[in-house]
Amino acid sequence: MDKFLWFCLPNEDKAALKPYISPPGEASIFRDIPIDRLAEIKAILQKVGRFRVIYRGPRGRYHSQAMTWKKDANRFAVYPAL
C-alpha cells in the first residue's frame, strides 16, 4: 500500500490491517486474512482506493490451481487494482 494512503488511514484501521501486511517482494498488499473479516477489510480499503480481493483456501477437484470461489474460501489476499 502506498505510504501516503497508509498515513491517511485512522489508527484503528491501521491496527486492523497491520497483522496481515505482506512481506516485501510479494505482489499482494495484505495476505492470509480470515474470510470472516472480509466486510470489515473491504470497508477500510474503500476509504483509500481500489483493490482486488483474491480468495484463498481449498479448491474443488474441478477448479484450476489459481481459483477458489468465495463460498469455499477460508481466507483471502488483497492486491492493487489493475
PDB file of N, CA, C and O in Angstrom:
ATOM      1  N   MET A   1       0.850  -1.165   0.000  1.00  0.00           N
ATOM      2  CA  MET A   1       0.000   0.000   0.000  1.00  0.00           C
ATOM      3  C   MET A   1       0.900   1.234   0.000  1.00  0.00           C
ATOM      4  O   MET A   1       1.939   1.272   0.660  1.00  0.00           O
ATOM      5  N   ASP A   2       0.482   2.209  -0.737  1.00  0.00           N
ATOM      6  CA  ASP A   2       1.212   3.466  -0.813  1.00  0.00           C
ATOM      7  C   ASP A   2       1.380   4.064   0.585  1.00  0.00           C
ATOM      8  O   ASP A   2       0.446   4.035   1.387  1.00  0.00           O
ATOM      9  N   LYS A   3       2.550   4.599   0.876  1.00  0.00           N
ATOM     10  CA  LYS A   3       2.824   5.153   2.207  1.00  0.00           C
ATOM     11  C   LYS A   3       1.885   6.306   2.550  1.00  0.00           C
ATOM     12  O   LYS A   3       1.487   6.452   3.706  1.00  0.00           O
ATOM     13  N   PHE A   4       1.529   7.119   1.571  1.00  0.00           N
ATOM     14  CA  PHE A   4       0.623   8.232   1.825  1.00  0.00           C
ATOM     15  C   PHE A   4      -0.768   7.725   2.181  1.00  0.00           C
ATOM     16  O   PHE A   4      -1.406   8.245   3.096  1.00  0.00           O
ATOM     17  N   LEU A   5      -1.241   6.707   1.458  1.00  0.00           N
ATOM     18  CA  LEU A   5      -2.554   6.141   1.768  1.00  0.00           C
ATOM     19  C   LEU A   5      -2.564   5.540   3.170  1.00  0.00           C
ATOM     20  O   LEU A   5      -3.535   5.686   3.912  1.00  0.00           O
ATOM     21  N   TRP A   6      -1.474   4.865   3.521  1.00  0.00           N
ATOM     22  CA  TRP A   6      -1.364   4.282   4.860  1.00  0.00           C
ATOM     23  C   TRP A   6      -1.412   5.383   5.915  1.00  0.00           C
ATOM     24  O   TRP A   6      -2.071   5.236   6.945  1.00  0.00           O
ATOM     25  N   PHE A   7      -0.709   6.489   5.651  1.00  0.00           N
ATOM     26  CA  PHE A   7      -0.684   7.618   6.579  1.00  0.00           C
ATOM     27  C   PHE A   7      -2.081   8.210   6.785  1.00  0.00           C
ATOM     28  O   PHE A   7      -2.412   8.663   7.881  1.00  0.00           O
ATOM     29  N   CYS A   8      -2.891   8.205   5.737  1.00  0.00           N
ATOM     30  CA  CYS A   8      -4.224   8.805   5.790  1.00  0.00           C
ATOM     31  C   CYS A   8      -5.251   7.962   6.551  1.00  0.00           C
ATOM     32  O   CYS A   8      -6.303   8.472   6.935  1.00  0.00           O
ATOM     33  N   LEU A   9      -4.962   6.704   6.766  1.00  0.00           N
ATOM     34  CA  LEU A   9      -5.908   5.836   7.478  1.00  0.00           C
ATOM     35  C   LEU A   9      -5.949   6.166   8.963  1.00  0.00           C
ATOM     36  O   LEU A   9      -4.919   6.494   9.552  1.00  0.00           O
ATOM     37  N   PRO A  10      -7.123   6.084   9.573  1.00  0.00           N
ATOM     38  CA  PRO A  10      -7.211   6.246  11.037  1.00  0.00           C
ATOM     39  C   PRO A  10      -6.443   5.121  11.739  1.00  0.00           C
ATOM     40  O   PRO A  10      -6.271   4.038  11.180  1.00  0.00           O
ATOM     41  N   ASN A  11      -5.990   5.382  12.947  1.00  0.00           N
ATOM     42  CA  ASN A  11      -5.175   4.412  13.689  1.00  0.00           C
ATOM     43  C   ASN A  11      -5.889   3.085  13.918  1.00  0.00           C
ATOM     44  O   ASN A  11      -5.247   2.035  13.881  1.00  0.00           O
ATOM     45  N   GLU A  12      -7.204   3.104  14.153  1.00  0.00           N
ATOM     46  CA  GLU A  12      -7.914   1.833  14.377  1.00  0.00           C
ATOM     47  C   GLU A  12      -7.944   0.989  13.098  1.00  0.00           C
ATOM     48  O   GLU A  12      -7.925  -0.239  13.170  1.00  0.00           O
ATOM     49  N   ASP A  13      -7.991   1.639  11.928  1.00  0.00           N
ATOM     50  CA  ASP A  13      -7.937   0.897  10.664  1.00  0.00           C
ATOM     51  C   ASP A  13      -6.539   0.321  10.435  1.00  0.00           C
ATOM     52  O   ASP A  13      -6.404  -0.804   9.955  1.00  0.00           O
ATOM     53  N   LYS A  14      -5.511   1.078  10.772  1.00  0.00           N
ATOM     54  CA  LYS A  14      -4.134   0.576  10.658  1.00  0.00           C
ATOM     55  C   LYS A  14      -3.934  -0.637  11.554  1.00  0.00           C
ATOM     56  O   LYS A  14      -3.292  -1.611  11.158  1.00  0.00           O
ATOM     57  N   ALA A  15      -4.486  -0.575  12.764  1.00  0.00           N
ATOM     58  CA  ALA A  15      -4.356  -1.693  13.700  1.00  0.00           C
ATOM     59  C   ALA A  15      -5.047  -2.942  13.171  1.00  0.00           C
ATOM     60  O   ALA A  15      -4.562  -4.052  13.391  1.00  0.00           O
ATOM     61  N   ALA A  16      -6.177  -2.780  12.472  1.00  0.00           N
ATOM     62  CA  ALA A  16      -6.896  -3.928  11.914  1.00  0.00           C
ATOM     63  C   ALA A  16      -6.130  -4.553  10.754  1.00  0.00           C
ATOM     64  O   ALA A  16      -6.193  -5.767  10.560  1.00  0.00           O
ATOM     65  N   LEU A  17      -5.413  -3.751   9.985  1.00  0.00           N
ATOM     66  CA  LEU A  17      -4.697  -4.247   8.805  1.00  0.00           C
ATOM     67  C   LEU A  17      -3.281  -4.731   9.104  1.00  0.00           C
ATOM     68  O   LEU A  17      -2.772  -5.610   8.407  1.00  0.00           O
ATOM     69  N   LYS A  18      -2.648  -4.183  10.110  1.00  0.00           N
ATOM     70  CA  LYS A  18      -1.228  -4.435  10.368  1.00  0.00           C
ATOM     71  C   LYS A  18      -0.838  -5.913  10.469  1.00  0.00           C
ATOM     72  O   LYS A  18       0.207  -6.281   9.932  1.00  0.00           O
ATOM     73  N   PRO A  19      -1.619  -6.784  11.127  1.00  0.00           N
ATOM     74  CA  PRO A  19      -1.196  -8.191  11.217  1.00  0.00           C
ATOM     75  C   PRO A  19      -1.162  -8.919   9.872  1.00  0.00           C
ATOM     76  O   PRO A  19      -0.595 -10.007   9.768  1.00  0.00           O
ATOM     77  N   TYR A  20      -1.763  -8.328   8.853  1.00  0.00           N
ATOM     78  CA  TYR A  20      -1.895  -9.018   7.566  1.00  0.00           C
ATOM     79  C   TYR A  20      -1.028  -8.419   6.462  1.00  0.00           C
ATOM     80  O   TYR A  20      -1.180  -8.801   5.302  1.00  0.00           O
ATOM     81  N   ILE A  21      -0.137  -7.507   6.780  1.00  0.00           N
ATOM     82  CA  ILE A  21       0.728  -6.897   5.768  1.00  0.00           C
ATOM     83  C   ILE A  21       1.622  -7.973   5.157  1.00  0.00           C
ATOM     84  O   ILE A  21       2.239  -8.763   5.872  1.00  0.00           O
ATOM     85  N   SER A  22       1.683  -7.993   3.833  1.00  0.00           N
ATOM     86  CA  SER A  22       2.516  -8.967   3.127  1.00  0.00           C
ATOM     87  C   SER A  22       3.991  -8.610   3.255  1.00  0.00           C
ATOM     88  O   SER A  22       4.332  -7.429   3.331  1.00  0.00           O
ATOM     89  N   PRO A  23       4.866  -9.603   3.281  1.00  0.00           N
ATOM     90  CA  PRO A  23       6.300  -9.337   3.336  1.00  0.00           C
ATOM     91  C   PRO A  23       6.779  -8.642   2.058  1.00  0.00           C
ATOM     92  O   PRO A  23       6.138  -8.761   1.014  1.00  0.00           O
ATOM     93  N   PRO A  24       7.888  -7.926   2.133  1.00  0.00           N
ATOM     94  CA  PRO A  24       8.432  -7.279   0.930  1.00  0.00           C
ATOM     95  C   PRO A  24       8.716  -8.300  -0.169  1.00  0.00           C
ATOM     96  O   PRO A  24       9.113  -9.432   0.104  1.00  0.00           O
ATOM     97  N   GLY A  25       8.509  -7.887  -1.386  1.00  0.00           N
ATOM     98  CA  GLY A  25       8.773  -8.757  -2.522  1.00  0.00           C
ATOM     99  C   GLY A  25       7.569  -9.551  -3.004  1.00  0.00           C
ATOM    100  O   GLY A  25       7.646 -10.216  -4.037  1.00  0.00           O
ATOM    101  N   GLU A  26       6.470  -9.495  -2.286  1.00  0.00           N
ATOM    102  CA  GLU A  26       5.263 -10.200  -2.718  1.00  0.00           C
ATOM    103  C   GLU A  26       4.349  -9.257  -3.475  1.00  0.00           C
ATOM    104  O   GLU A  26       4.365  -8.049  -3.239  1.00  0.00           O
ATOM    105  N   ALA A  27       3.559  -9.794  -4.375  1.00  0.00           N
ATOM    106  CA  ALA A  27       2.639  -8.982  -5.174  1.00  0.00           C
ATOM    107  C   ALA A  27       1.450  -8.498  -4.358  1.00  0.00           C
ATOM    108  O   ALA A  27       0.891  -7.440  -4.645  1.00  0.00           O
ATOM    109  N   SER A  28       1.061  -9.253  -3.355  1.00  0.00           N
ATOM    110  CA  SER A  28      -0.093  -8.855  -2.546  1.00  0.00           C
ATOM    111  C   SER A  28       0.296  -7.742  -1.578  1.00  0.00           C
ATOM    112  O   SER A  28       1.466  -7.575  -1.232  1.00  0.00           O
ATOM    113  N   ILE A  29      -0.713  -6.988  -1.153  1.00  0.00           N
ATOM    114  CA  ILE A  29      -0.508  -5.937  -0.156  1.00  0.00           C
ATOM    115  C   ILE A  29      -0.783  -6.502   1.235  1.00  0.00           C
ATOM    116  O   ILE A  29      -0.037  -6.251   2.181  1.00  0.00           O
ATOM    117  N   PHE A  30      -1.867  -7.269   1.343  1.00  0.00           N
ATOM    118  CA  PHE A  30      -2.238  -7.949   2.586  1.00  0.00           C
ATOM    119  C   PHE A  30      -2.541  -9.401   2.245  1.00  0.00           C
ATOM    120  O   PHE A  30      -3.034  -9.694   1.156  1.00  0.00           O
ATOM    121  N   ARG A  31      -2.250 -10.314   3.173  1.00  0.00           N
ATOM    122  CA  ARG A  31      -2.496 -11.728   2.889  1.00  0.00           C
ATOM    123  C   ARG A  31      -2.916 -12.484   4.141  1.00  0.00           C
ATOM    124  O   ARG A  31      -2.763 -12.005   5.265  1.00  0.00           O
ATOM    125  N   ASP A  32      -3.449 -13.681   3.913  1.00  0.00           N
ATOM    126  CA  ASP A  32      -3.885 -14.593   4.981  1.00  0.00           C
ATOM    127  C   ASP A  32      -4.891 -13.952   5.934  1.00  0.00           C
ATOM    128  O   ASP A  32      -4.812 -14.143   7.148  1.00  0.00           O
ATOM    129  N   ILE A  33      -5.834 -13.193   5.383  1.00  0.00           N
ATOM    130  CA  ILE A  33      -6.874 -12.564   6.186  1.00  0.00           C
ATOM    131  C   ILE A  33      -8.034 -13.554   6.292  1.00  0.00           C
ATOM    132  O   ILE A  33      -8.490 -14.067   5.270  1.00  0.00           O
ATOM    133  N   PRO A  34      -8.522 -13.833   7.500  1.00  0.00           N
ATOM    134  CA  PRO A  34      -9.658 -14.760   7.640  1.00  0.00           C
ATOM    135  C   PRO A  34     -10.886 -14.233   6.890  1.00  0.00           C
ATOM    136  O   PRO A  34     -11.146 -13.030   6.884  1.00  0.00           O
ATOM    137  N   ILE A  35     -11.620 -15.122   6.274  1.00  0.00           N
ATOM    138  CA  ILE A  35     -12.758 -14.745   5.439  1.00  0.00           C
ATOM    139  C   ILE A  35     -13.856 -14.049   6.253  1.00  0.00           C
ATOM    140  O   ILE A  35     -14.627 -13.271   5.691  1.00  0.00           O
ATOM    141  N   ASP A  36     -13.941 -14.306   7.537  1.00  0.00           N
ATOM    142  CA  ASP A  36     -14.974 -13.642   8.342  1.00  0.00           C
ATOM    143  C   ASP A  36     -14.698 -12.148   8.547  1.00  0.00           C
ATOM    144  O   ASP A  36     -15.555 -11.432   9.065  1.00  0.00           O
ATOM    145  N   ARG A  37     -13.539 -11.679   8.157  1.00  0.00           N
ATOM    146  CA  ARG A  37     -13.211 -10.250   8.250  1.00  0.00           C
ATOM    147  C   ARG A  37     -13.344  -9.540   6.898  1.00  0.00           C
ATOM    148  O   ARG A  37     -12.933  -8.387   6.769  1.00  0.00           O
ATOM    149  N   LEU A  38     -13.904 -10.202   5.907  1.00  0.00           N
ATOM    150  CA  LEU A  38     -13.998  -9.654   4.551  1.00  0.00           C
ATOM    151  C   LEU A  38     -14.727  -8.317   4.511  1.00  0.00           C
ATOM    152  O   LEU A  38     -14.206  -7.357   3.943  1.00  0.00           O
ATOM    153  N   ALA A  39     -15.904  -8.227   5.092  1.00  0.00           N
ATOM    154  CA  ALA A  39     -16.682  -6.979   5.051  1.00  0.00           C
ATOM    155  C   ALA A  39     -15.935  -5.841   5.740  1.00  0.00           C
ATOM    156  O   ALA A  39     -15.920  -4.714   5.246  1.00  0.00           O
ATOM    157  N   GLU A  40     -15.327  -6.133   6.863  1.00  0.00           N
ATOM    158  CA  GLU A  40     -14.581  -5.113   7.616  1.00  0.00           C
ATOM    159  C   GLU A  40     -13.391  -4.584   6.810  1.00  0.00           C
ATOM    160  O   GLU A  40     -13.189  -3.372   6.723  1.00  0.00           O
ATOM    161  N   ILE A  41     -12.618  -5.475   6.231  1.00  0.00           N
ATOM    162  CA  ILE A  41     -11.428  -5.077   5.467  1.00  0.00           C
ATOM    163  C   ILE A  41     -11.827  -4.330   4.201  1.00  0.00           C
ATOM    164  O   ILE A  41     -11.191  -3.339   3.844  1.00  0.00           O
ATOM    165  N   LYS A  42     -12.871  -4.792   3.520  1.00  0.00           N
ATOM    166  CA  LYS A  42     -13.337  -4.078   2.324  1.00  0.00           C
ATOM    167  C   LYS A  42     -13.777  -2.660   2.672  1.00  0.00           C
ATOM    168  O   LYS A  42     -13.498  -1.723   1.924  1.00  0.00           O
ATOM    169  N   ALA A  43     -14.455  -2.498   3.790  1.00  0.00           N
ATOM    170  CA  ALA A  43     -14.904  -1.162   4.206  1.00  0.00           C
ATOM    171  C   ALA A  43     -13.713  -0.241   4.473  1.00  0.00           C
ATOM    172  O   ALA A  43     -13.752   0.939   4.125  1.00  0.00           O
ATOM    173  N   ILE A  44     -12.669  -0.768   5.080  1.00  0.00           N
ATOM    174  CA  ILE A  44     -11.465   0.029   5.334  1.00  0.00           C
ATOM    175  C   ILE A  44     -10.799   0.424   4.024  1.00  0.00           C
ATOM    176  O   ILE A  44     -10.436   1.585   3.836  1.00  0.00           O
ATOM    177  N   LEU A  45     -10.637  -0.533   3.120  1.00  0.00           N
ATOM    178  CA  LEU A  45      -9.914  -0.272   1.875  1.00  0.00           C
ATOM    179  C   LEU A  45     -10.677   0.646   0.934  1.00  0.00           C
ATOM    180  O   LEU A  45     -10.061   1.349   0.133  1.00  0.00           O
ATOM    181  N   GLN A  46     -11.997   0.655   1.011  1.00  0.00           N
ATOM    182  CA  GLN A  46     -12.785   1.544   0.157  1.00  0.00           C
ATOM    183  C   GLN A  46     -12.550   3.005   0.500  1.00  0.00           C
ATOM    184  O   GLN A  46     -12.819   3.882  -0.320  1.00  0.00           O
ATOM    185  N   LYS A  47     -12.057   3.277   1.689  1.00  0.00           N
ATOM    186  CA  LYS A  47     -11.770   4.655   2.095  1.00  0.00           C
ATOM    187  C   LYS A  47     -10.588   5.241   1.337  1.00  0.00           C
ATOM    188  O   LYS A  47     -10.503   6.458   1.175  1.00  0.00           O
ATOM    189  N   VAL A  48      -9.670   4.388   0.868  1.00  0.00           N
ATOM    190  CA  VAL A  48      -8.422   4.897   0.284  1.00  0.00           C
ATOM    191  C   VAL A  48      -8.208   4.557  -1.186  1.00  0.00           C
ATOM    192  O   VAL A  48      -7.243   5.035  -1.782  1.00  0.00           O
ATOM    193  N   GLY A  49      -9.060   3.763  -1.780  1.00  0.00           N
ATOM    194  CA  GLY A  49      -8.857   3.458  -3.194  1.00  0.00           C
ATOM    195  C   GLY A  49      -9.459   2.134  -3.606  1.00  0.00           C
ATOM    196  O   GLY A  49     -10.310   1.568  -2.921  1.00  0.00           O
ATOM    197  N   ARG A  50      -8.987   1.656  -4.753  1.00  0.00           N
ATOM    198  CA  ARG A  50      -9.496   0.408  -5.321  1.00  0.00           C
ATOM    199  C   ARG A  50      -8.459  -0.694  -5.164  1.00  0.00           C
ATOM    200  O   ARG A  50      -7.270  -0.503  -5.417  1.00  0.00           O
ATOM    201  N   PHE A  51      -8.948  -1.847  -4.741  1.00  0.00           N
ATOM    202  CA  PHE A  51      -8.096  -3.004  -4.553  1.00  0.00           C
ATOM    203  C   PHE A  51      -8.817  -4.241  -5.058  1.00  0.00           C
ATOM    204  O   PHE A  51     -10.033  -4.226  -5.249  1.00  0.00           O
ATOM    205  N   ARG A  52      -8.073  -5.298  -5.272  1.00  0.00           N
ATOM    206  CA  ARG A  52      -8.612  -6.547  -5.790  1.00  0.00           C
ATOM    207  C   ARG A  52      -8.496  -7.610  -4.700  1.00  0.00           C
ATOM    208  O   ARG A  52      -7.428  -7.794  -4.116  1.00  0.00           O
ATOM    209  N   VAL A  53      -9.583  -8.298  -4.433  1.00  0.00           N
ATOM    210  CA  VAL A  53      -9.601  -9.360  -3.428  1.00  0.00           C
ATOM    211  C   VAL A  53      -9.535 -10.700  -4.144  1.00  0.00           C
ATOM    212  O   VAL A  53     -10.313 -10.966  -5.060  1.00  0.00           O
ATOM    213  N   ILE A  54      -8.604 -11.536  -3.721  1.00  0.00           N
ATOM    214  CA  ILE A  54      -8.453 -12.889  -4.267  1.00  0.00           C
ATOM    215  C   ILE A  54      -8.693 -13.871  -3.122  1.00  0.00           C
ATOM    216  O   ILE A  54      -8.047 -13.796  -2.077  1.00  0.00           O
ATOM    217  N   TYR A  55      -9.616 -14.773  -3.333  1.00  0.00           N
ATOM    218  CA  TYR A  55      -9.992 -15.746  -2.298  1.00  0.00           C
ATOM    219  C   TYR A  55      -9.007 -16.900  -2.296  1.00  0.00           C
ATOM    220  O   TYR A  55      -8.538 -17.335  -3.348  1.00  0.00           O
ATOM    221  N   ARG A  56      -8.700 -17.390  -1.105  1.00  0.00           N
ATOM    222  CA  ARG A  56      -7.750 -18.485  -0.916  1.00  0.00           C
ATOM    223  C   ARG A  56      -8.402 -19.575  -0.069  1.00  0.00           C
ATOM    224  O   ARG A  56      -9.302 -19.315   0.729  1.00  0.00           O
ATOM    225  N   GLY A  57      -7.936 -20.766  -0.261  1.00  0.00           N
ATOM    226  CA  GLY A  57      -8.438 -21.877   0.540  1.00  0.00           C
ATOM    227  C   GLY A  57      -8.531 -23.135  -0.282  1.00  0.00           C
ATOM    228  O   GLY A  57      -7.883 -23.252  -1.322  1.00  0.00           O
ATOM    229  N   PRO A  58      -9.331 -24.081   0.174  1.00  0.00           N
ATOM    230  CA  PRO A  58      -9.431 -25.351  -0.541  1.00  0.00           C
ATOM    231  C   PRO A  58     -10.047 -25.157  -1.929  1.00  0.00           C
ATOM    232  O   PRO A  58     -10.917 -24.309  -2.126  1.00  0.00           O
ATOM    233  N   ARG A  59      -9.584 -25.946  -2.865  1.00  0.00           N
ATOM    234  CA  ARG A  59     -10.097 -25.890  -4.229  1.00  0.00           C
ATOM    235  C   ARG A  59     -10.802 -27.207  -4.532  1.00  0.00           C
ATOM    236  O   ARG A  59     -10.351 -28.282  -4.138  1.00  0.00           O
ATOM    237  N   GLY A  60     -11.893 -27.096  -5.226  1.00  0.00           N
ATOM    238  CA  GLY A  60     -12.574 -28.312  -5.658  1.00  0.00           C
ATOM    239  C   GLY A  60     -11.740 -29.029  -6.703  1.00  0.00           C
ATOM    240  O   GLY A  60     -10.829 -28.436  -7.281  1.00  0.00           O
ATOM    241  N   ARG A  61     -12.029 -30.263  -6.949  1.00  0.00           N
ATOM    242  CA  ARG A  61     -11.214 -31.012  -7.908  1.00  0.00           C
ATOM    243  C   ARG A  61     -11.414 -30.556  -9.341  1.00  0.00           C
ATOM    244  O   ARG A  61     -10.635 -30.925 -10.218  1.00  0.00           O
ATOM    245  N   TYR A  62     -12.447 -29.757  -9.596  1.00  0.00           N
ATOM    246  CA  TYR A  62     -12.688 -29.272 -10.945  1.00  0.00           C
ATOM    247  C   TYR A  62     -12.194 -27.840 -11.156  1.00  0.00           C
ATOM    248  O   TYR A  62     -12.429 -27.258 -12.215  1.00  0.00           O
ATOM    249  N   HIS A  63     -11.527 -27.275 -10.179  1.00  0.00           N
ATOM    250  CA  HIS A  63     -11.039 -25.907 -10.291  1.00  0.00           C
ATOM    251  C   HIS A  63      -9.556 -25.895 -10.645  1.00  0.00           C
ATOM    252  O   HIS A  63      -8.830 -26.849 -10.367  1.00  0.00           O
ATOM    253  N   SER A  64      -9.123 -24.812 -11.256  1.00  0.00           N
ATOM    254  CA  SER A  64      -7.702 -24.666 -11.562  1.00  0.00           C
ATOM    255  C   SER A  64      -6.931 -24.385 -10.279  1.00  0.00           C
ATOM    256  O   SER A  64      -7.529 -24.105  -9.240  1.00  0.00           O
ATOM    257  N   GLN A  65      -5.630 -24.457 -10.348  1.00  0.00           N
ATOM    258  CA  GLN A  65      -4.780 -24.216  -9.181  1.00  0.00           C
ATOM    259  C   GLN A  65      -4.937 -22.801  -8.636  1.00  0.00           C
ATOM    260  O   GLN A  65      -4.760 -22.579  -7.439  1.00  0.00           O
ATOM    261  N   ALA A  66      -5.266 -21.846  -9.494  1.00  0.00           N
ATOM    262  CA  ALA A  66      -5.316 -20.443  -9.076  1.00  0.00           C
ATOM    263  C   ALA A  66      -6.711 -19.976  -8.674  1.00  0.00           C
ATOM    264  O   ALA A  66      -6.900 -18.793  -8.393  1.00  0.00           O
ATOM    265  N   MET A  67      -7.690 -20.873  -8.640  1.00  0.00           N
ATOM    266  CA  MET A  67      -9.058 -20.424  -8.432  1.00  0.00           C
ATOM    267  C   MET A  67      -9.676 -21.020  -7.172  1.00  0.00           C
ATOM    268  O   MET A  67      -9.665 -22.234  -6.971  1.00  0.00           O
ATOM    269  N   THR A  68     -10.214 -20.147  -6.331  1.00  0.00           N
ATOM    270  CA  THR A  68     -11.025 -20.552  -5.188  1.00  0.00           C
ATOM    271  C   THR A  68     -12.261 -19.673  -5.194  1.00  0.00           C
ATOM    272  O   THR A  68     -12.146 -18.451  -5.285  1.00  0.00           O
ATOM    273  N   TRP A  69     -13.415 -20.256  -5.103  1.00  0.00           N
ATOM    274  CA  TRP A  69     -14.650 -19.489  -5.069  1.00  0.00           C
ATOM    275  C   TRP A  69     -14.852 -18.912  -3.676  1.00  0.00           C
ATOM    276  O   TRP A  69     -14.368 -19.457  -2.684  1.00  0.00           O
ATOM    277  N   LYS A  70     -15.572 -17.803  -3.623  1.00  0.00           N
ATOM    278  CA  LYS A  70     -15.827 -17.130  -2.348  1.00  0.00           C
ATOM    279  C   LYS A  70     -16.497 -18.068  -1.354  1.00  0.00           C
ATOM    280  O   LYS A  70     -16.146 -18.071  -0.174  1.00  0.00           O
ATOM    281  N   LYS A  71     -17.452 -18.857  -1.814  1.00  0.00           N
ATOM    282  CA  LYS A  71     -18.183 -19.747  -0.908  1.00  0.00           C
ATOM    283  C   LYS A  71     -17.292 -20.841  -0.308  1.00  0.00           C
ATOM    284  O   LYS A  71     -17.608 -21.387   0.748  1.00  0.00           O
ATOM    285  N   ASP A  72     -16.180 -21.162  -0.979  1.00  0.00           N
ATOM    286  CA  ASP A  72     -15.269 -22.200  -0.499  1.00  0.00           C
ATOM    287  C   ASP A  72     -14.070 -21.641   0.266  1.00  0.00           C
ATOM    288  O   ASP A  72     -13.333 -22.397   0.899  1.00  0.00           O
ATOM    289  N   ALA A  73     -13.873 -20.338   0.212  1.00  0.00           N
ATOM    290  CA  ALA A  73     -12.671 -19.723   0.776  1.00  0.00           C
ATOM    291  C   ALA A  73     -12.688 -19.722   2.296  1.00  0.00           C
ATOM    292  O   ALA A  73     -13.743 -19.636   2.925  1.00  0.00           O
ATOM    293  N   ASN A  74     -11.497 -19.818   2.869  1.00  0.00           N
ATOM    294  CA  ASN A  74     -11.370 -19.658   4.314  1.00  0.00           C
ATOM    295  C   ASN A  74     -10.460 -18.483   4.665  1.00  0.00           C
ATOM    296  O   ASN A  74     -10.302 -18.146   5.839  1.00  0.00           O
ATOM    297  N   ARG A  75      -9.865 -17.863   3.656  1.00  0.00           N
ATOM    298  CA  ARG A  75      -9.055 -16.666   3.822  1.00  0.00           C
ATOM    299  C   ARG A  75      -8.978 -15.936   2.495  1.00  0.00           C
ATOM    300  O   ARG A  75      -9.462 -16.441   1.482  1.00  0.00           O
ATOM    301  N   PHE A  76      -8.376 -14.755   2.487  1.00  0.00           N
ATOM    302  CA  PHE A  76      -8.229 -14.009   1.241  1.00  0.00           C
ATOM    303  C   PHE A  76      -6.995 -13.121   1.286  1.00  0.00           C
ATOM    304  O   PHE A  76      -6.414 -12.892   2.347  1.00  0.00           O
ATOM    305  N   ALA A  77      -6.604 -12.625   0.115  1.00  0.00           N
ATOM    306  CA  ALA A  77      -5.475 -11.709  -0.027  1.00  0.00           C
ATOM    307  C   ALA A  77      -5.956 -10.477  -0.779  1.00  0.00           C
ATOM    308  O   ALA A  77      -6.938 -10.534  -1.518  1.00  0.00           O
ATOM    309  N   VAL A  78      -5.258  -9.364  -0.587  1.00  0.00           N
ATOM    310  CA  VAL A  78      -5.612  -8.112  -1.239  1.00  0.00           C
ATOM    311  C   VAL A  78      -4.451  -7.683  -2.125  1.00  0.00           C
ATOM    312  O   VAL A  78      -3.297  -7.658  -1.699  1.00  0.00           O
ATOM    313  N   TYR A  79      -4.790  -7.341  -3.384  1.00  0.00           N
ATOM    314  CA  TYR A  79      -3.808  -6.895  -4.378  1.00  0.00           C
ATOM    315  C   TYR A  79      -4.196  -5.509  -4.881  1.00  0.00           C
ATOM    316  O   TYR A  79      -5.361  -5.120  -4.787  1.00  0.00           O
ATOM    317  N   PRO A  80      -3.232  -4.760  -5.413  1.00  0.00           N
ATOM    318  CA  PRO A  80      -3.594  -3.475  -6.026  1.00  0.00           C
ATOM    319  C   PRO A  80      -4.487  -3.704  -7.234  1.00  0.00           C
ATOM    320  O   PRO A  80      -4.352  -4.713  -7.926  1.00  0.00           O
ATOM    321  N   ALA A  81      -5.391  -2.782  -7.491  1.00  0.00           N
ATOM    322  CA  ALA A  81      -6.259  -2.895  -8.676  1.00  0.00           C
ATOM    323  C   ALA A  81      -5.422  -2.704  -9.934  1.00  0.00           C
ATOM    324  O   ALA A  81      -4.435  -1.969  -9.933  1.00  0.00           O
ATOM    325  N   LEU A  82      -5.819  -3.356 -10.976  1.00  0.00           N
ATOM    326  CA  LEU A  82      -5.072  -3.241 -12.245  1.00  0.00           C
ATOM    327  C   LEU A  82      -5.380  -1.964 -12.953  1.00  0.00           C
ATOM    328  O   LEU A  82      -4.840  -1.709 -14.030  1.00  0.00           O
TER     329      LEU A  82
END
